[in-house]
Amino acid sequence: MSRGSEYELVQLANGSYSLRSVEEDETFHPVIGPVAEAEALYVRQLKLVERLRTHTGEFVIWDVGLGAAANVLTALRCSRSVPGKLLVLSFDHTLEPLRFALKHAEPLRYFHHYERAVEDLLDSGIARFRNGPQEVEWRYLDGDFPTLVADPSSATWPKPDAIFFDAFSPAKNPEMWTQPLFASLHALLDPARPCALPTYSRSTLLRVSLLLAGFFVGAGHATGEKEETTIAANSLALIDEPLDRHWLAKARRSTSAEPLWEPVYTQARMSPSTWERLLAHPQFSGSL
Ligand SMILES: C[S@@+](CC[C@H](N)C(=O)[O-])C[C@H]1O[C@@H](n2cnc3c(N)ncnc32)[C@H](O)[C@@H]1O
């Protein structure tokens, strides 16, 4: 185990390495490791390589929770044979995990070829480079994500085709999992630009929050760490297994289904008004 000020390098049972935040007491990718999780949850689930191949114009990724950049660097490595333009906006309120991870690039193993890009991002908040035949621009947006999203300037951010949503768990990091945050995120999307947002949690309260925010929501791929995850999108076509009325019935019985309306972690059964709003969602109301 290697210690930094606020982060530690930890070796997982499968031999790979990941970071642990000492302050939050959370390991970034605790079971299968950063690269395997990024491949399963984001690259394969989003069909990123196929989408990049058929995309016209710039493909835009919002990377929420840059952390140690495993998700972005894995996406870059997996798509490095695909020509095109990629713009990545990475959000976080600290660059410390990335600085720490770069110092431990060798055991982490996913930095190779991208050290210079990461240094540029750390030094100036922007990196422009070629990833094989691909042109990449990678920008860092610093600050509390809900505050940035609520600022009117968020309307000028290039609209995303995909969102990697990778905050700490709702119990530790409730401000990143509120219904108002997901509603604001949905409002920032371009309805004419299909965009999907996978995330590792399959919790009912998250799924209800995403639905009430206006997303279509489906069961997401297993990652080797979780038997099921969640994928939300502004287009039903991007979801292979939409949640159905069977899920709805289970959600109604769940003791943890009411969204977090404020950044405080609580568990509660669904309120009558939440239930009414869910029933009226086009995914369940038959009004598609
Ligand atoms: C699980 S880690 C992300 C791991 C990262 N995606 C990777 O591939 O290495 C969660 C990240 O969310 C960031 N985060 C938590 N709360 C935040 C907030 N309110 N605003 C912005 N970033 C936040 C943390 O600083 C941390 O880097």
The ligand as an ORCA input file, in Angstrom:
! r2SCAN-3c Opt
* xyz 0 1
  C     -15.167      7.310     -7.810
  S     -14.227      8.759     -8.035
  C     -14.105      8.876     -9.797
  C     -13.164      7.898    -10.424
  C     -12.816      8.268    -11.836
  N     -13.978      8.346    -12.702
  C     -11.750      7.412    -12.451
  O     -11.975      6.899    -13.552
  O     -10.687      7.284    -11.862
  C     -15.404     10.040     -7.694
  C     -14.921     11.424     -8.048
  O     -16.021     12.328     -7.885
  C     -15.514     13.562     -7.439
  N     -16.588     14.335     -6.785
  C     -17.279     13.996     -5.663
  N     -18.136     14.959     -5.326
  C     -17.993     15.946     -6.248
  C     -18.608     17.212     -6.414
  N     -19.551     17.659     -5.560
  N     -18.229     17.972     -7.469
  C     -17.297     17.529     -8.339
  N     -16.663     16.328     -8.228
  C     -17.009     15.542     -7.189
  C     -14.428     13.146     -6.454
  O     -13.490     14.205     -6.230
  C     -13.810     11.930     -7.133
  O     -12.670     12.247     -7.871
*
